[in-house]
């Protein structure tokens, strides 16, 4: 398969991956609140994020049972069925059936993620991973805009039942496409207790595994730590909902898409290792834009738009490099389990940082907290030299940086 055909395929797959996540995380809470769901039950909806953090627990099943396209197509069919099952249920009176459908939607969305990530790793040559991650981010973000923004507006225009019927139909179309994905031949080990542990043992037996693990934990830490406090900062500065919608729904998303594509082009030219250095540093520096805006409120709201655009663009750059690195270091025969394990590793630090961000900002104030987030990711560069040996499969990543 030609490289440009792979880019199209990756884009379609990651649109399909982002679409149900946007429905779950952004559209469903609005739908339920509009229909009278109380805040207690709305708060419980945060539990639907658990399968995304715990998906490594059943990722081995995706590695050892069946084909990737079967997992992807089946997950999409089940998600479509769960959405259709929500239509007759009363969202103001959540019962067992409603919560079950939401849980099923979340679990199989996470399962789809496992299979799509694994299929993409197997599909791509090492030299294609950097560019593919740019397309991957653009398609995923585009799906979030449609599912989490446009579908909320669509619910008000044509009614929620029709809107969710359209969402279910989109997932059915995705399933028909996924079941016809080209087969990628990979020599996988037979299922056994030994093979079940093999993906983790393979990672643990590599040289400098501790240093690489620390790099993974720290690289996105500053980016993830600043995220939970950005919207409260906007509100504190007096932005109204229209302005916030402009930032999150238009400027921020477009900037992150352009950043992801730019990062992909950069890595296609200079390689993943150089991308981690350059794009990672830009990702960290971008947090300083919020430090400046917070410290000098006289700059006005346009400075907030600029800070958001810079942070989103550079976050897209860093994510393109980081996700390309995670894909590159996974062995194709263990791609589902290893990618899920590595993803869980950096998400843990993000969850911890996010959970403490409110207390830290209360004590320090926005300016000093934003400044602290700039420093959080910098220790990752102490371990970046160890990363180099893990991405030797791609010759373009062996270029040397100046000492």
N, C-alpha and C positions, 0 to 999 in steps of 0.2 A: 504494500500500500504506500502511495506517495505521501510525502510529509504534509503537503497542504490538505490532503484528504483526512489525515489524522487530526489536524488542527480543527477541521470542521466537526469531526466526530467528537473530539474532546469538548468543544463548545456546546454541542447538543447535549452531551451527557451531563455536563455541569450546570446547564440550564435546568435539566430534569432534577438534579440534586438540590439546587437552590430553591426551586419552586415550592415543594412541600414545607421546607424549613421556613420560608417566608409566610406561608399560610399559618403554620403552628405558632411562630414566635410573634408575628405582628398582626395578622388579620383576625385570628380567632379571639384574642383578648378584646379587641374592639367590638367584634360581633357579640360576644357574651355580655360585655358591659352595656352596650346599647340596649340589649334585651333584658336588662335588669338583674344580671348576676351580681350577687353581693361581693364586697371586697374580699371577704374571707375565702370564698371559693375562687375568686380571681387570683388571689395570692397563691392558692394551691396549684394553679396552672404552671407555676415556675418548675414544679416537679417533672413536667414533661421534658425538661432539658436533660434529665438524668441519663436516658439511653445514649445520648451523644457522648457523654463522658465515660460511660461504662461499656461501650460497644466492643472494646477489646475482649470482653468475656466470651462473646459468641463469634468473634472474627475467625477463630480456627475452623468453625463449621463452614464458613464461606471458602476457606482455603482448601478444605479436603473433601467437600461434598458438592457435586454438581458443577456446572459451568457458570462463569461469571454472569453471562447474559441471562441465564435462567433466574439467578438470584435478583438481578436488577429488574427484569420484567415481572417476576412474581411479586416483589415488593411494591412495584408501582400499581399492579392490579389490586392488591390488598388495600393500599392507600386510597385508591379510587373508590373501592367498596366502602371503606370507613367514612369517607366524605359523603357518599350517597346516603349512608345510614344515619348521618347527622341531620339530614334535611327534615324529617318529620318530628324530630325530638325538640322539646321545649327548652331553649337555652336559659330561660329564667328559673327553671326548676331542675337543676342538674341531678340526674340519678345515676344508677350503676351503668346503664347502657351508654349514656352520654360520655361518662368518664372512661369507659372501656374503649369507645371508639377513638377518643383523643389519645389514649395510651397506645392503641394499636397503630394509629397514624404516626406517633412519635417513634415507636420501636422500629417500624418498617422503614421510616425515613432514615433512621440511623443505619439500618441494615443495608439500605440502598447505598448510603455513603460508603460503607465498607467495600461493597462489590464494585462500585464505580471507581473508587480510588485504586483498587487492586487491578481492575481491567486496564485502567489508564497506565499504570506502571508497567504492565506487561506489554501494552500496545506500543509504547514509545521506545525509541532508541535513546541511549543516554544523551546524545547531542541534541535531541529534540525536546528534552524535558524543560529547559529554561524557557524557550519560546512558548511551549504548550501551557505553561503555568500562567503566562500573560493572558492567553485566550480563556483559560480556565477561570481566572478571577473575573474577567469581563463578563463571561456568560453567567457565572454564579451571582454576581452583583446585579446584573440585568434581571435575573429571575426574582431576586429579592425586591427590586423596584416594582415589578409587575404584581407579584403575589402579595407583597406587604404594603404597597402604596396604591397602585391602580385598582386592585381588587377591593380595597376599602372604599374607594370612591365609587366603584361599580356597584357595590352593595347598596349604596344610597340612591343610585340612579335607577337600577332595574330590579332591585329587591335581592335579599340575601340568598334565598333559595335558588334563584336563577344563577346567581353568582357562583355559589358552591357547586351547582350542577355543571357549570362551565369548567370549574377547577377540576372536578372529577373527570370530566371528558378529556381535559388536557393530559391528565395522568394516564388515562386509557390509551390515548394516542402515543404517549411516551412508551408505554408497555409494548405496544405493537412494534414500535421502532426498535426497542431494546432486545426483544426476542429474536430479531434478525441481525443483530450485531455480528460483524465478522469474527470468526473464531481465531483466537490467538493461541498458538501451540506453546505450552510451557510444561516442562517435565517436573511434575510435582511428586513428592514422596507419598507412599501409601499411608493410610491412616493407622496410627498406633499410638501407644502412650509416649513412645520416644519421639515420634514425629509431632505430637501435640506440643511437646516442650521445645522442639527444635528451633522454632523462630526466635524465642527469647534467648535460648542458649547461643544461637548464632550471633546475636547482638552482644551478649555478655562476654563472649570469647574473643571479640575483636580487640585490637590494641587500643589503648588509651580510651576505653569505654567510659570511664568516669569523667574525663575531661569533655568528651563529646556530649555526654548526658547533661553536664552542667551548661554547656553551650546551648543545648536545646531548651533547657529550663529558663535560661536568662535572656535569650535573643529577643523574644517578643514581650518581655516582662514590662518594660516601660510603656510600650504601645497599648498593652492590655490594661495596665494600671490607670492610665489617663482616661480611658474610655468611659467608665461609669460616672465620672465627675464632669464630663463635658456638658451634658444636657442640664444638670443643675446649675452649672456656671452660666449657661445661656439664660436660664430663667432668672438667676440672680442679677444679671445685667439688664433685665427688663425686656428681653426679646419676647414677642408674642408668638402664638401658635403658627401664624402664617410665615413669619420669618424663620422659625425653627423648621417648618416643613420645607421651606426653600433650601435651607442648609443641608438637612438630612436627605431630603428626597431628590434634590437636584444637584447642587454644587458638590456635596460630599460624595455621593455615589458616582457622579461623572468623574470627579478627581481620582477616586480610587480605581475606577476602570482604566482611565488613562495611565495611572501609575502602574497598574498591573501589566498593561501592554508594553509600556516603556521599559519596565523591568525585564520582561521577556525578551525584548529586542536587545537590551544591554547584555543579558546572559548569552544570547545567541552569538554575540560578537566576542565577549570576553570570558565567558564561562561562569559556572556557578560559584566557584571559590572567590573569584574577584567580585562577583555580584554580592556575596555575603558581606565582604568588606565594605564596598562602596555604598551599596543600597542600604545596608544595615546602619552605617553611620548617618546617612541622610535621614533614615527613619527615626533615629534617636534625636538628631538635631531639630527635627520638625516640631518636637514638643516645646521647644523654646519659643515658638510663635505664640503659644498660649501664655507663656510666662510674660512676654512683652505686653500682650493685650490685657492680661489681668493686672499688671503693674501700672499700666498707663490707661485708665478708663477714659481719659479725655480723647483718646484716639477714635472713639465712636464705634457704632455697630458694624461699619464696613470693615473695620480691622478684624472683627470676629469672623466675618465671612472669609476674609483672606486667611486667617489662622486655620479655619476649618478646612479650606481648600488645600493649604500647604500640608496640614497633618494627614488628611485623607490621601492625597497624592503620594506622599512619602511612605505612609503606611502601606499603600498598594505596592510600592517599590520593594519594601522590606519583605512583605508577604510573598511576593513573587519569588524572591531569592530563597526564602526560608522553606517554602513548600516544595520548591524544586529540589532543594537539598534533601528534604525528608524522603521524597520519591526516589532520588538518586541512590540513597544508601540502603533501600529495601531490596532484598533478593526477590526475583520474580516468583520463585516457587513458594515464598512465604509472604507475598506482598500484602495480602489482606490483614494478617495478624500483625506483621511488623509495622505497617503504617498506622494501624489503630493504636498500637502500644506507644509509638513515638508521638502521635497526636495527643494521647492522654497525658504524656509526660509534660508537655509544655502547657496544656490546658490547666493542669493542677496548679501551677504557679500563678496563672492568670486568675483562677477562681479565688485563690488565697488573697492575691493583691486586690482584686475587686471587692472582696468582702470586707477588707480593712480600709478601703479608700475613703469611705464616709467619715470614719473616726479620725483618720489622718488629716483630712481636709478641714474638719471642725477644729482640730488643735492647731494646724499650721496655717490655715487660710489657703485660698486657691493659688496664689502666686508661688508660695514656697512648696506647695504640694506638686504643682506642675513642674517646678524646677527639680524636685526630687525624682519625678518620673524620667527626666532626662538622664539622670545618673544610673537608674535601675538597670538599663540594658548594657551599659558600658562594660561591666565585668565580663560579659560574654566574649568580648574580644581578647580577653586573656587566654581563652581556650580555643581560639579560632585556628591556630596553627595545627592543633590536633585533628581538626575536622578535615584537613587537606588529604590525609591518607585514606579517608573513607570515601572519597569521590574520585578515586583514580580511574574508574571505569571510563570516564569521559576525558579524552585527551585534551579537549579545550579547557578543562578545569585545572590543568597542571601548569598554567602560566604563572610565572613568579611575579610577585609584587616587589617593589623596591623595599629593601630592608629598612 
